Amino acid sequence: MRRLLLAAAAFAMAATSLPNLAHAQGAPGGDQQDDAASKKKKSDEWGDKQAPLPAMRNAGPCPFVKTLYDAARYVEFKGAQESSSAVGFTGEIQGVSASCAYKSDDPIRVEMNLLFELGRGPQAEGSSKTFRYWVAVTDRNREVIAKQSFELPVNFPAGQDRVYKSETIEGIVIPRATPTVSGANFEVLVGFEVTPQMAAFNREGKRFRPNVAPTVASQDKSKRQ
């Protein structure tokens, strides 16, 4: 079980910026159309990994919880070759679920559960790997309020090239400037710590399954010939 703690600086940032968001939320007419277009654009950018949030009797909706598309998968390659035979350790965020609670002028308290699928490719060295991932709270369409990294140590039993791990994140507390500010003004994002090359690989929609073996790549190549 992990905890995400917001710094005092984050509290000050939220307190000064949120009144503007609350005002925009209630604006009629064209602002609503702009907001709908913005939501569609964000949906396209972040992918379709948003998890449904449990219905609770809160003062308003829960924050949006999503994986960042560019960081949803972790794929190591030996050298610059992007092929199944060059894959080292891999990881993918398979599921994100969350719940929240707040009322009156209380801060929003969020709890998340993450499901990871971790793989060991033909070029992986050793039977263990410590992955790193992050969780960030953002003021929607503006800036990051708080971000924290976590370590995810994984051991692969003999003969297994894929394992699943579940992580629970508690202690996500999002201050609100006024009681009229709802959870819809925020996003909670999660992703692996990836290199620019890994992010580009994800962005282009490329992928290899975690347990791809060199023989599979050779068979595919011989079929094409």
VEXDREN-2710 file (C-alpha; in Angstrom, 1 decimal):
% VEXDREN-2710
k/r/px/py/pz
1/MET/0.0/0.0/0.0
2/ARG/1.4/3.4/-1.0
3/ARG/0.6/6.9/-0.1
4/LEU/0.7/10.1/-2.2
5/LEU/1.3/13.2/-0.1
6/LEU/0.6/16.7/-1.4
7/ALA/3.1/19.4/-0.3
8/ALA/2.2/22.7/1.2
9/ALA/3.2/24.4/-2.0
10/ALA/0.6/22.3/-3.9
11/PHE/-2.0/23.5/-1.4
12/ALA/-1.2/27.1/-2.1
13/MET/-1.2/26.5/-5.9
14/ALA/-4.7/24.9/-5.7
15/ALA/-6.0/27.6/-3.4
16/THR/-5.1/30.4/-5.8
17/SER/-6.0/28.8/-9.1
18/LEU/-9.2/26.9/-8.4
19/PRO/-11.6/29.9/-8.2
20/ASN/-11.0/30.5/-11.9
21/LEU/-11.9/26.9/-12.7
22/ALA/-15.1/27.1/-10.7
23/HIS/-16.1/30.2/-12.6
24/ALA/-15.4/28.6/-15.9
25/GLN/-17.4/25.5/-15.0
26/GLY/-20.6/27.5/-14.6
27/ALA/-20.2/29.6/-17.7
28/PRO/-23.2/29.1/-20.1
29/GLY/-23.4/28.9/-23.9
30/GLY/-20.3/28.8/-26.0
31/ASP/-18.1/27.9/-23.0
32/GLN/-19.9/24.6/-22.7
33/GLN/-19.3/23.8/-26.4
34/ASP/-15.6/24.7/-25.9
35/ASP/-15.5/22.4/-22.9
36/ALA/-17.1/19.5/-24.8
37/ALA/-14.5/20.0/-27.6
38/SER/-11.7/20.1/-25.0
39/LYS/-12.9/16.9/-23.3
40/LYS/-13.0/15.1/-26.7
41/LYS/-9.4/16.3/-27.5
42/LYS/-8.2/15.2/-24.0
43/SER/-9.9/11.8/-24.5
44/ASP/-8.1/11.4/-27.8
45/GLU/-4.8/12.4/-26.2
46/TRP/-5.0/10.3/-23.1
47/GLY/-6.5/7.2/-24.7
48/ASP/-9.4/5.1/-23.4
49/LYS/-8.0/3.7/-20.2
50/GLN/-10.2/5.7/-17.8
51/ALA/-11.7/3.5/-15.1
52/PRO/-15.3/3.9/-14.0
53/LEU/-15.5/5.5/-10.5
54/PRO/-17.9/4.0/-7.9
55/ALA/-21.0/6.1/-7.3
56/MET/-20.7/7.8/-3.9
57/ARG/-22.8/10.4/-2.1
58/ASN/-20.3/13.2/-2.6
59/ALA/-20.7/17.0/-3.0
60/GLY/-19.9/16.4/-6.7
61/PRO/-18.2/14.1/-9.1
62/CYS/-14.9/12.4/-8.5
63/PRO/-11.7/13.5/-10.3
64/PHE/-11.0/11.8/-13.7
65/VAL/-8.5/8.9/-13.3
66/LYS/-6.5/8.0/-16.3
67/THR/-3.2/6.5/-17.5
68/LEU/-1.0/8.7/-19.6
69/TYR/-1.0/7.0/-23.0
70/ASP/2.7/7.8/-23.7
71/ALA/3.7/6.2/-20.4
72/ALA/1.1/3.4/-20.1
73/ARG/3.7/0.8/-21.3
74/TYR/7.3/0.2/-20.5
75/VAL/9.4/-1.7/-23.2
76/GLU/13.1/-2.1/-23.0
77/PHE/15.2/-2.8/-26.1
78/LYS/18.8/-4.0/-26.3
79/GLY/20.5/-1.5/-28.7
80/ALA/18.4/0.6/-31.1
81/GLN/16.6/-2.3/-32.7
82/GLU/12.8/-2.4/-32.1
83/SER/12.1/-6.1/-32.6
84/SER/10.7/-8.9/-30.4
85/SER/14.1/-10.6/-30.2
86/ALA/15.6/-7.4/-28.7
87/VAL/13.0/-7.0/-25.9
88/GLY/14.2/-6.9/-22.3
89/PHE/11.8/-6.2/-19.4
90/THR/8.3/-4.9/-20.2
91/GLY/5.4/-3.5/-18.3
92/GLU/1.9/-2.4/-18.9
93/ILE/-0.8/-0.8/-16.7
94/GLN/-3.7/-3.1/-17.3
95/GLY/-6.3/-1.5/-15.0
96/VAL/-7.0/1.6/-12.9
97/SER/-9.9/1.9/-10.5
98/ALA/-10.6/4.6/-7.9
99/SER/-13.0/6.0/-5.4
100/CYS/-13.3/9.4/-3.8
101/ALA/-15.1/11.1/-0.9
102/TYR/-15.8/14.8/-0.1
103/LYS/-18.6/17.0/1.2
104/SER/-19.1/20.6/2.2
105/ASP/-15.7/22.3/2.0
106/ASP/-13.7/19.2/2.8
107/PRO/-10.7/18.3/0.6
108/ILE/-11.2/15.5/-1.9
109/ARG/-9.8/12.2/-0.7
110/VAL/-9.0/9.7/-3.4
111/GLU/-7.9/6.0/-3.2
112/MET/-6.6/4.2/-6.3
113/ASN/-5.9/0.6/-7.2
114/LEU/-3.5/-0.2/-10.1
115/LEU/-3.0/-3.5/-11.9
116/PHE/0.3/-4.0/-13.6
117/GLU/1.4/-6.7/-16.0
118/LEU/5.1/-7.2/-16.1
119/GLY/7.1/-9.2/-18.6
120/ARG/10.6/-10.6/-19.1
121/GLY/11.7/-10.7/-22.7
122/PRO/14.6/-12.7/-24.4
123/GLN/17.1/-9.9/-23.6
124/ALA/16.2/-9.4/-20.0
125/GLU/19.2/-9.8/-17.6
126/GLY/18.4/-11.6/-14.4
127/SER/15.1/-12.6/-12.9
128/SER/14.2/-9.4/-11.1
129/LYS/13.5/-5.8/-12.0
130/THR/12.5/-2.7/-10.1
131/PHE/10.1/-0.7/-12.3
132/ARG/9.3/2.9/-11.5
133/TYR/5.9/4.6/-12.0
134/TRP/4.4/7.9/-11.0
135/VAL/1.1/9.3/-9.9
136/ALA/0.2/13.0/-10.5
137/VAL/-2.7/15.2/-9.6
138/THR/-3.4/17.9/-12.1
139/ASP/-5.6/21.0/-12.2
140/ARG/-7.4/20.0/-15.4
141/ASN/-6.1/21.7/-18.6
142/ARG/-3.6/23.7/-16.5
143/GLU/-0.7/22.4/-14.5
144/VAL/0.5/19.6/-12.2
145/ILE/-0.4/20.2/-8.6
146/ALA/1.6/17.2/-7.2
147/LYS/3.5/14.3/-8.5
148/GLN/5.2/11.4/-6.8
149/SER/7.2/8.4/-8.0
150/PHE/7.0/4.9/-6.6
151/GLU/9.1/1.8/-7.0
152/LEU/7.6/-1.6/-8.1
153/PRO/10.1/-4.5/-7.4
154/VAL/9.2/-7.6/-9.3
155/ASN/10.7/-11.1/-9.2
156/PHE/10.0/-13.6/-12.0
157/PRO/9.7/-17.2/-10.8
158/ALA/11.7/-19.8/-12.7
159/GLY/10.1/-20.6/-16.0
160/GLN/7.7/-17.6/-15.9
161/ASP/8.1/-14.6/-18.1
162/ARG/5.0/-12.7/-16.9
163/VAL/3.6/-11.7/-13.5
164/TYR/0.8/-9.5/-12.3
165/LYS/1.0/-7.0/-9.4
166/SER/-1.7/-4.9/-7.8
167/GLU/-0.8/-1.6/-6.0
168/THR/-3.1/0.5/-3.8
169/ILE/-2.4/4.2/-3.5
170/GLU/-3.9/6.0/-0.5
171/GLY/-3.5/9.5/1.0
172/ILE/-4.3/11.5/-2.2
173/VAL/-5.8/14.6/-0.7
174/ILE/-6.8/17.4/-3.1
175/PRO/-7.6/20.8/-1.5
176/ARG/-10.5/22.9/-2.8
177/ALA/-10.5/26.6/-2.7
178/THR/-14.3/26.8/-2.2
179/PRO/-17.1/24.4/-1.6
180/THR/-18.3/25.0/-5.2
181/VAL/-15.1/23.4/-6.7
182/SER/-15.9/19.8/-7.7
183/GLY/-13.7/16.8/-8.4
184/ALA/-14.4/17.3/-12.1
185/ASN/-11.8/20.1/-12.0
186/PHE/-9.0/17.6/-11.4
187/GLU/-7.3/14.6/-13.0
188/VAL/-5.3/11.9/-11.4
189/LEU/-2.8/10.5/-13.9
190/VAL/-0.5/7.4/-13.7
191/GLY/2.3/6.2/-15.8
192/PHE/5.6/4.4/-15.9
193/GLU/8.8/6.4/-15.8
194/VAL/9.9/6.0/-19.4
195/THR/12.7/7.3/-21.7
196/PRO/11.9/9.6/-24.6
197/GLN/12.4/6.6/-26.9
198/MET/9.9/4.5/-25.0
199/ALA/7.4/7.4/-25.0
200/ALA/7.7/7.7/-28.8
201/PHE/7.3/3.9/-29.2
202/ASN/4.1/4.1/-27.2
203/ARG/2.8/7.2/-29.0
204/GLU/3.1/5.5/-32.3
205/GLY/1.0/2.6/-31.2
206/LYS/3.7/-0.1/-31.5
207/ARG/3.6/-3.0/-29.1
208/PHE/5.0/-6.5/-28.3
209/ARG/3.4/-9.0/-26.0
210/PRO/5.5/-9.5/-22.7
211/ASN/6.2/-13.2/-23.5
212/VAL/7.4/-12.9/-27.1
213/ALA/10.2/-15.3/-27.7
214/PRO/12.9/-15.2/-30.5
215/THR/11.4/-18.4/-32.1
216/VAL/8.2/-16.6/-32.6
217/ALA/9.9/-13.7/-34.5
218/SER/11.8/-16.3/-36.6
219/GLN/8.6/-18.1/-37.5
220/ASP/6.9/-14.9/-38.5
221/LYS/9.9/-14.0/-40.7
222/SER/10.0/-17.4/-42.5
223/LYS/6.2/-17.1/-43.2
224/ARG/6.7/-13.8/-44.9
225/GLN/9.5/-15.2/-47.1
END
